[in-house]
């Protein structure tokens, strides 16, 4: 019996195994209905999104003409909502102590040879200064689950430390938090600490596979983990970020699962996920390489990203340095709107260079370019690297942010903010070559701002920056 209910507060009802199987069966049976898929894509151009069943049908299709249209529509929708902006961020690993037994993660509690480390507040300060010296304004803090080594008090103190550090012209203006599922009370504390987005990857929505992958530790509780976003919302956190780790389970199942989760949040709280992350499994210490691999071929992976963009047009799609320069370059054209740059996935990795002896990385990084190299590359591709945090700081979060996105009004705010934050980066951190190219791109895009009053104000602020003034925002 199908027990699916998108508004239920029970994990096994808003993520229904039977409904996912029915959806996959439907998609398989209708994968050759080219006329129906063509109509789905035409209707998608109104930027209202797709049902998970429509999205699954598109993913199942192997018709070249339909796939070409998927990429075309995804690019069209991304440009409508996000223009040519790409938001930049960096992860900051605070601690790799963990009591869970996750089979795919080197932080698992049974790994006895990884170097365990936890940053002191002074060490966090040094890491943040190193990140500020690169030019970063937005961080995502990461740490393992350990009740005594990584209690909520440590997380809150670390957030306060990060926000307090002002080095030269550097400042971290938004701290996103990726920590284990916790209580409504603790989510309220995170909200009061001024976090940006609360991020939690489901890993896989298949309960049986989830329980196999998480045999021990608090994370082994499928329902508690899957219902975490509900508790975060109840704790006052407007912006939540979902994700699965592609390669742990059948990708089609988890593709439907994450869209089902997005629908649950939208139907229940009137606000879907602020972001969706699309990591694939990477090699890591003490992980059996024969059990996990990337699992999803590049061509399929790109279709997943494109259909996610079409199905959930309002959400930011994140791709980390797990992926190569080539893949990231292709992905930002069809859906990805946020990427990391100059990332380190080990504790203390921004101050102390990672070596084989001291490596505590959670996974191998494919794109090892510096932040400036990534910024330069984006500029060459005609994209504006954005260090903007304005919406979070102006209270445009949750349904207030989503209403602006869904109506297309956010572009009138984001494009000017992106240009002004790029100018900050160019003045304070870029190489001369990157600065020259970046300023030329800003001048080119400035002329394209349709609102004359906004354009004039941006021009004034850009000139103010030449005199050392910073932090302008709409």
Order of alpha helices (4+ residues) and beta strands (2+ residues): alpha-alpha-alpha-alpha-alpha-beta-alpha-beta-alpha-beta-beta-beta-alpha-beta-alpha-alpha-alpha-beta-alpha-beta-alpha-beta-alpha-beta-alpha-beta-alpha-alpha-alpha-alpha-alpha
